[in-house]
Amino acid sequence: MTYTGDVEVGGPADRRELPGLTISKVAVSEMANNAYLLQDAATGQALLVDAAAEPDVLRALIGDADLRTVVTTHGHWDHHRALPDVVAATGATTVAHAADAGDLPVAVDRTVAHGDTVEVGEQVLEVVHLRGHTPGSIALVWRGGDAGTHVFTGDSLFPGGLGRTTSPEDFTSLMDDLESRLFVLPDDTWFYPGHGKDSTIGNERPQLAEWRARGW
């Protein structure tokens, strides 16, 4: 079946098998948070992006995968409610940006900054710091060669707009970071947000001036 990224709370995960990496997406909680399981084809090792809620659903998503790492994209409560349960069940290493680490309900084993990398088996994810939604919001970029570029954006970028900000300064910061750090990627770069449907950089690029002009 063709991956669409359109998932619903209580519904099945959507699975995308790419050369080298399998991406599985599920929606959880009353906030309809997206969680993503990334599994390296060569080693079977796996990484979870945002243990948001519903630990039973997330444990089923993980299944018998060798979960090594949980990356939390930012410190907002709805993105890490299942983190204690998932870590207790798997022993996975917790990763977050230093600026948001104190907001998480478990100790962060490894803090990351812009330009760092996180590995899942033989695959490498680049950490992109996107300042504005929260001080420590991050995205993860996987450059998959023939499989294209794929980005997990948390709540910093959605189809139709950037993530919520609470001041003009934070809005400008996030817009600047998105333009200089994500919208330099190719148009066919596929991104996976913290809620709702996926999109591509190319689909959203024509709207950047409109977003900046409207201020949200």
ABEGO torsion letter per residue (X at the ends): XBBAGBBBBGBBBBBBBBBGBBBBBBBBEAAGBBBBBBBBAAAGBBBBBGBABGAAAAAAAAEABBBABBBBABABAAAAAAAAAAAAAAGBBBBBBAAAAAABABBBABBBBBGBBBBBEABBBBBBBBBGABAABBBBBBBAEAAEBBBBAEAABBBGEBBBBABAAAAAAAAAAAAAAAAABBAABBBBBABEBBBBAAAAAAAAAAAAAAGX
